[in-house]
Amino acid sequence: MKHMFSLWQKIALILSFNIFLVIQAYPQTFEERLDRYISSFPKHEEFQGVVLAAVEGKIVLHKGYGLSSREYSIPNGPGTKFQVGSISKAFTGILVMKMVEKGLIDLDRTICDYLPFYPENPGKKITIHHLLSHSSGIPHHYIAVPDYWKRHDKVFHTPKELLELFSHIPLAHDPGEQFTYSSPGFYILGAILEKVGKKCYAELLREYIFNPLGMKNTLVENNRSVQRGMATGYMRGLTGLIRAGFEDKSTALAAGDLVTTAYDLFLWDKGMKAVPETILTAGSKKRLYEEIFPGQVMTYGGPVLRIPYDEGQKILTLNRLSGSSTGYMAAMDRIYDPDACVIVLSNVQDTETMRIVDHISDFLLRQHLGLHIGSPAPPTLTLPPAADVSSKDIEKIIGPYRHPNGSVSGVLRDGGKLYLLRYSKGDFAQRALQLVPESPDVFALGYLTNMKCQFSRNEKDGVLILTTLRNGHPVSAAKKIEAKKLNLSEYDGFYTSVELQETFRFSETSSGISAENLLGKTSVRMVCLEKDLFGFDFGFVEFIRYPDGTILGFKLVTKDLDLYMGSKFIKL
């Protein structure tokens, strides 16, 4: 009997220990869960910024992660200020509706009704409604003006000078025909607001939004005033996080020029949901969040998703806002019925912020509100287990693939792992995701549990096809690219890294070009995909030219570098 009692004691101890391990593995508090999630990020994706989560107007978490200033080792904290990029557009939408209430703006009037200097074609056929709904047909800034980043982004512009950059650009389509995201459309709205309000954009925001809601730490960036508690913006470079470049915020009028804190954005969310209304009338708010095109998510106030749950008996309404600025990323989920809010502000410019806000919203909905909508977010960024696949099968899929729209995807090898990186020449790269083999032909796509990549041969010509699947359904396909045989002698020479302040030799070879001692490798062999675009084992190189056609240098793009700017090299 004594022996049996000891046995049960042992079993109880084992069970207690196992329960302890489970509790440790799955923290119970929201903060512990979030800390565990954030700490699981790979080094090249580490999060720096502030997170705020609230339910029914009460903050459940408000916390900083990483450093606000790497130069001075100042941590991010609840009071840290960040640039929030295109989240600014939601505030512009509110101001426009406020001017509509005051009878100063009519949504059906045209640009020329308010700005007589604007060219009649197209100014007389683009209405305020078209501008607010991104249906004007005016292309986005860097699409409308190809050298926008180089010649305009860093230079002060008056509102009139800024508008003149885009006023003669051919429209992408007739106004009202379809959705085309357009920051220039909001530059025009900013100029119209100043015209009818007889005050600058910043004053109008203070009068009608910031002061009534007690938003004491929100302002329009002017690149001149010293802001206490402002985070320094960073980007991902060859040596880790590096300082981001300069951007003159006069070129982001009413479209991306706000600086704020997570707490002030919480106050704004709370104020916009308040009853009785404090900023706009109920009718104006209804119009602000109405669908522009039936079945699509865009509204004057940004994207609004309506997600059924409880077997379709209830609808979760989510206003998802995001924005980027040089050195910063911001994302915000404004959730209605039940009332909740998640804000993620970062002083590193990358796309991780969007994934983070999505996962935190899921944690909040499940843990605090008991809503189980869609697939649960992973407690940590743990990759699925890898199947045993031969080196021969791995070798066959490594290389570049071209999509029908001309962009390329590279199956890259870095540190013994495979990654998928998509890049459009002259444009931005997409976040690299690790490829985890499930079989020789099927690979899981990073942490995206509903996404996979499948490799197959084209029956007609035997070319390898990369198909991306979402929930088992194909969403894109790309063909493996054969190296181009061009005269590559003009790429031969010495190139200096602006960041590293080191020079590297590029030489023409029989199969492409080779770089000596680049990125810690003795020799990096690159194959030509098209004129000025080369691929290699762990990235892409795009050569840039002077106006006279001679080579200026190149932009290097890898999984660890800034998705927007890459890393710049100049030819000696």
Secondary structure, DSSP 8 states (H G I E B T S, - for coil): -HHHHHHHHHHHHHHHHHHHHHHHHS-SSHHHHHHHHHHTS-GGG---EEEEEEETTEEEEEEEESEEETTTTEE--TT-BEE-GGGHHHHHHHHHHHHHHTTS--TTSBHHHH-TTS-HHHHTT-BHHHHHTT-S----HHHHSTTHHHHTTTS---HHHHHHTTTTS--SS-TTSS----HHHHHHHHHHHHHHHTS-HHHHHIIIIIHHHT-TT-EE--SSS--TTB---EEEETTEEEE-----GGGGTTTS-EEE-HHHHHHHHHHHH-SS-SSS-HHHHHHHTS-SSTT----TTS-EEEEEETTTTEEEEEEEEEEEETTEEEEEEEEETTTEEEEEEESB-STHHHHHHHHHHHHHHHHHS----SS---SS----------HHHHHHH-EEEE-TTS-EEEEEEETTEEEEEEE-TTS-B---EEEEESSSSEEEETTEEEEEEEEEE-TTT--EEEEEEETTEEEEEEEE--------GGG-EEEEETTT--EEEEEE-SSSEEEETGGG-SEEEEEEEETTEEEETTEEEEEEE-TTS-EEEEEEE-TTS-TTT-EEEEE-
